[in-house]
Amino acid sequence: MKSNRYTVHIVSDIEDTQKRFSISRFWLRTFILICIILVISIGGGLWYYIPRIAEFREKNAQFEQMIAERTQVLELYRDLNRLGQMEEIIRSNLSIVGDGAPTSASEEKTFTISYIENIPSQAPVDGFLTQRMLDKSHFWQKNHYGIDIAVQEGEPVLAAASGRVIFSGWTYDLGNLIIIYHGDDYFTHYGHNQLNLMENHGIVKRGDVIALAGSTGISSGPHLHFEIWKDGNAIDPLVFFPEYKERDLSVEENG
């Protein structure tokens, strides 16, 4: 009579022992059937989901690219809007760019373009560099058209060169801000001041105290945000003041 059970013998090579397992034909067939069903289910699931996972990844990459492009557009709009505001400030406050009204004789004598006095050559503060200039940022970064120099609150801020104050007031990003025109299309910006000590149209000499450093506007701590512009383009202040590189605490963001 044919047996309905299968027996498996396990014999040890080390010890003189053996083990025996017995299973009925029904349960063996059931186990094999379950394994076949599991293999078919897993294979069917992979066949169904793998193309959809690839499609999801493709759509997710397209979505991230769209978000990146939209962010870049918003940043460009923000930068363009800021440059437009700066141009409006310059045109409304700088007499030689504005309505063409001639300056008085005394002002003409006081404010003269000098390649020695009017090119930025005086470090505005004595502090530590915490952020460098960044004018070609990625979509997750904001452009940073100058450098940040950490100082104690109330530290005197000096004019980098002789010139005329064309803006002294409040802005959303930079708080108390001073902009000085130095002639030959040179401009310097001093932001986050605790207190502006100069008024619009005031004449300053290189090294004059124009403000007290602070943390106004969008700021995480007391520091001076310092920018240099020439012919409408931002110039890295470290070109003019390489001594800040010796006290550089900034973290360069590569990529």
C-alpha positions as CSV (number, residue, x, y, z in Angstrom):
1,M,0.0,0.0,0.0
2,K,1.4,3.4,-1.0
3,S,2.2,5.7,2.0
4,N,0.5,9.1,2.4
5,R,3.4,10.5,4.4
6,Y,6.9,11.6,3.6
7,T,9.8,11.2,6.1
8,V,13.0,13.1,6.2
9,H,16.0,11.7,8.0
10,I,18.8,14.1,9.2
11,V,22.0,12.3,10.2
12,S,24.9,14.1,12.0
13,D,28.5,13.6,10.8
14,I,29.9,14.5,14.2
15,E,27.6,12.6,16.6
16,D,26.0,9.3,16.2
17,T,22.5,10.8,16.2
18,Q,19.8,11.3,13.8
19,K,16.6,13.2,13.5
20,R,13.5,12.3,11.6
21,F,10.6,14.5,10.4
22,S,7.4,13.3,8.9
23,I,4.9,15.2,7.0
24,S,1.7,14.1,5.2
25,R,1.3,14.4,1.4
26,F,-1.6,16.8,1.9
27,W,0.4,19.3,4.0
28,L,3.4,19.0,1.7
29,R,1.2,19.8,-1.3
30,T,-0.4,22.6,0.6
31,F,3.0,24.1,1.5
32,I,4.2,23.9,-2.1
33,L,1.0,25.5,-3.3
34,I,1.3,28.4,-0.8
35,C,4.9,29.0,-1.9
36,I,3.8,29.1,-5.6
37,I,1.0,31.5,-4.7
38,L,3.5,33.7,-2.8
39,V,5.9,33.7,-5.7
40,I,3.2,34.6,-8.2
41,S,1.8,37.3,-5.9
42,I,5.2,38.9,-5.3
43,G,6.0,38.7,-9.0
44,G,2.7,40.2,-9.9
45,G,3.1,43.0,-7.4
46,L,6.5,43.8,-8.7
47,W,5.2,43.8,-12.3
48,Y,2.4,46.1,-11.3
49,Y,4.2,48.5,-9.0
50,I,7.7,48.9,-10.5
51,P,6.5,50.9,-13.6
52,R,4.3,53.1,-11.3
53,I,7.2,53.7,-8.9
54,A,9.3,54.9,-11.9
55,E,6.4,57.1,-13.1
56,F,6.1,58.5,-9.6
57,R,9.8,59.3,-9.4
58,E,9.7,61.0,-12.8
59,K,6.7,63.1,-11.8
60,N,8.4,64.0,-8.5
61,A,11.5,65.1,-10.3
62,Q,9.4,67.2,-12.6
63,F,7.6,68.7,-9.6
64,E,10.9,69.5,-7.9
65,Q,12.3,71.1,-11.1
66,M,9.1,73.2,-11.3
67,I,9.5,74.3,-7.7
68,A,13.2,75.2,-8.3
69,E,12.4,77.2,-11.4
70,R,9.6,79.0,-9.6
71,T,11.9,79.8,-6.7
72,Q,14.5,81.1,-9.1
73,V,11.9,83.4,-10.7
74,L,10.8,84.7,-7.3
75,E,14.5,85.4,-6.4
76,L,15.1,87.2,-9.7
77,Y,11.9,89.2,-9.1
78,R,13.1,90.0,-5.6
79,D,16.5,91.1,-6.8
80,L,15.1,93.1,-9.7
81,N,12.6,94.8,-7.3
82,R,15.5,95.7,-4.9
83,L,17.6,97.1,-7.7
84,G,14.7,99.1,-8.9
85,Q,14.2,100.5,-5.4
86,M,17.9,101.4,-5.1
87,E,17.8,103.1,-8.5
88,E,14.7,105.1,-7.4
89,I,16.5,106.1,-4.2
90,I,19.6,107.1,-6.1
91,R,17.6,109.1,-8.7
92,S,15.6,110.9,-6.1
93,N,18.4,111.7,-3.7
94,L,21.5,112.2,-5.8
95,S,21.4,115.6,-7.4
96,I,23.8,114.8,-10.2
97,V,21.6,111.8,-11.3
98,G,18.2,113.2,-10.4
99,D,16.5,116.2,-11.9
100,G,19.7,117.8,-13.0
101,A,19.6,120.7,-10.6
102,P,23.0,122.2,-10.2
103,T,24.8,121.9,-6.8
104,S,25.7,125.0,-4.9
105,A,29.2,126.3,-5.1
106,S,30.0,125.3,-1.5
107,E,28.7,121.7,-2.1
108,E,30.8,121.5,-5.3
109,K,33.9,122.4,-3.4
110,T,33.1,120.1,-0.5
111,F,32.3,117.0,-2.6
112,T,34.8,116.4,-5.3
113,I,35.7,113.1,-7.0
114,S,39.2,111.9,-6.0
115,Y,40.7,108.6,-7.0
116,I,42.3,108.5,-3.5
117,E,39.5,109.6,-1.2
118,N,36.5,108.3,-3.1
119,I,37.5,104.7,-3.8
120,P,36.6,102.4,-0.8
121,S,39.8,102.0,1.2
122,Q,38.7,102.3,4.8
123,A,37.5,99.1,6.5
124,P,34.0,100.1,7.9
125,V,34.3,98.0,11.1
126,D,36.8,95.9,12.9
127,G,35.1,92.5,13.2
128,F,34.9,88.9,11.9
129,L,33.7,87.9,8.5
130,T,30.6,85.6,9.0
131,Q,29.2,85.5,5.4
132,R,30.7,86.1,2.1
133,M,29.2,87.6,-1.1
134,L,27.0,85.3,-3.1
135,D,25.6,86.7,-6.4
136,K,25.1,83.4,-8.3
137,S,23.0,81.3,-5.9
138,H,21.2,78.1,-6.2
139,F,17.4,77.8,-5.9
140,W,17.6,77.1,-2.2
141,Q,19.8,80.1,-1.5
142,K,19.3,83.8,-1.6
143,N,21.7,86.2,-3.3
144,H,23.9,88.0,-0.9
145,Y,25.4,91.1,-2.6
146,G,27.9,91.9,0.1
147,I,29.6,90.6,3.2
148,D,28.5,90.3,6.8
149,I,30.9,91.4,9.5
150,A,30.1,90.4,13.1
151,V,30.7,93.2,15.7
152,Q,29.4,94.2,19.1
153,E,26.2,96.2,19.1
154,G,26.9,99.9,19.1
155,E,30.3,99.6,17.4
156,P,31.1,102.7,15.2
157,V,30.6,102.2,11.5
158,L,33.1,104.2,9.3
159,A,32.6,105.5,5.8
160,A,34.8,103.4,3.5
161,A,35.5,106.4,1.3
162,S,34.5,110.1,1.0
163,G,31.2,110.9,-0.6
164,R,27.6,112.0,-0.3
165,V,24.9,110.2,1.6
166,I,22.0,109.5,-0.8
167,F,19.9,107.4,1.5
168,S,19.7,107.2,5.3
169,G,16.6,105.4,6.5
170,W,14.7,102.1,7.1
171,T,14.4,99.1,4.7
172,Y,12.6,95.8,5.4
173,D,15.6,93.5,4.8
174,L,18.5,95.6,6.0
175,G,16.8,97.7,8.7
176,N,18.6,101.0,9.2
177,L,20.5,101.5,6.0
178,I,23.0,104.1,4.7
179,I,24.0,104.4,1.1
180,I,26.9,106.6,0.1
181,Y,27.8,107.8,-3.4
182,H,31.5,108.2,-3.9
183,G,31.7,109.4,-7.5
184,D,32.8,107.5,-10.6
185,D,29.7,105.3,-10.1
186,Y,30.9,103.8,-6.8
187,F,28.3,103.2,-4.1
188,T,28.6,101.6,-0.6
189,H,25.8,100.2,1.5
190,Y,25.8,99.8,5.3
191,G,22.9,97.8,6.7
192,H,21.4,96.5,10.0
193,N,22.6,99.7,11.8
194,Q,21.4,100.3,15.3
195,L,21.4,104.0,14.6
196,N,22.1,106.1,11.5
197,L,24.2,109.1,12.4
198,M,24.1,110.7,8.9
199,E,21.1,112.3,7.1
200,N,20.3,112.4,3.4
201,H,22.6,114.6,1.3
202,G,25.2,114.8,4.1
203,I,28.9,115.0,3.0
204,V,31.3,112.4,4.6
205,K,35.0,112.0,4.6
206,R,36.8,108.6,4.5
207,G,36.8,107.3,8.1
208,D,34.0,109.4,9.4
209,V,31.6,107.6,11.8
210,I,28.3,107.3,10.0
211,A,26.3,104.8,12.1
212,L,26.4,102.4,15.0
213,A,26.3,98.7,14.2
214,G,23.2,96.8,15.3
215,S,20.8,94.0,14.3
216,T,17.9,95.8,12.8
217,G,15.8,94.4,9.9
218,I,16.1,90.7,9.1
219,S,19.1,89.8,11.2
220,S,20.2,87.0,13.5
221,G,22.6,89.0,15.6
222,P,24.7,92.3,15.7
223,H,26.7,92.7,12.5
224,L,27.3,95.0,9.6
225,H,26.1,94.1,6.1
226,F,28.5,95.9,3.7
227,E,28.1,96.2,-0.1
228,I,30.2,97.9,-2.8
229,W,28.6,98.7,-6.2
230,K,30.3,99.9,-9.4
231,D,28.5,100.8,-12.6
232,G,25.4,99.0,-11.4
233,N,27.2,95.7,-10.5
234,A,28.0,94.4,-7.1
235,I,31.7,94.0,-6.3
236,D,33.0,91.6,-3.7
237,P,34.2,93.8,-0.8
238,L,37.0,91.3,-0.1
239,V,38.7,92.6,-3.3
240,F,39.0,96.0,-1.6
241,F,39.5,94.7,2.0
242,P,41.4,91.3,1.9
243,E,42.3,91.7,5.5
244,Y,38.8,90.3,6.4
245,K,39.9,87.0,4.9
246,E,42.3,86.6,7.9
247,R,39.3,86.6,10.2
248,D,36.9,84.5,8.1
249,L,34.4,82.5,10.1
250,S,32.0,82.0,7.2
251,V,31.0,78.6,5.9
252,E,31.4,78.5,2.1
253,E,28.5,76.8,0.4
254,N,29.6,74.8,-2.5
255,G,27.6,73.0,-5.1
